[in-house]
Amino acid sequence: MQRIIYKTDNGGVAVLIPTAEWLESHSIEELAEKDVPAGAEFKIVNTSDIPSDRTFRDAWEYAA
C-alpha cells in the first residue's frame, strides 16, 4: 500500500491515504492530482516509510 505526502502551508506534513474503492478505478497519481494543493510538491511513498508512532507527528518534516 502507498500513501501521498506533501508539505502543508504551515510547514507540517499531510498524508493522503487512498481508499480501496478509489484504487479500484483510479491510480494513486490521479488522487494526488485531485487532492494535493496546486503547486505543492508531493511524493508517493510506501506505507512502511511513514512512522507508525504518531506521538511526534507535528515534528515530521517533508524532505524533497
Order of alpha helices (4+ residues) and beta strands (2+ residues): beta-beta-alpha-alpha-beta
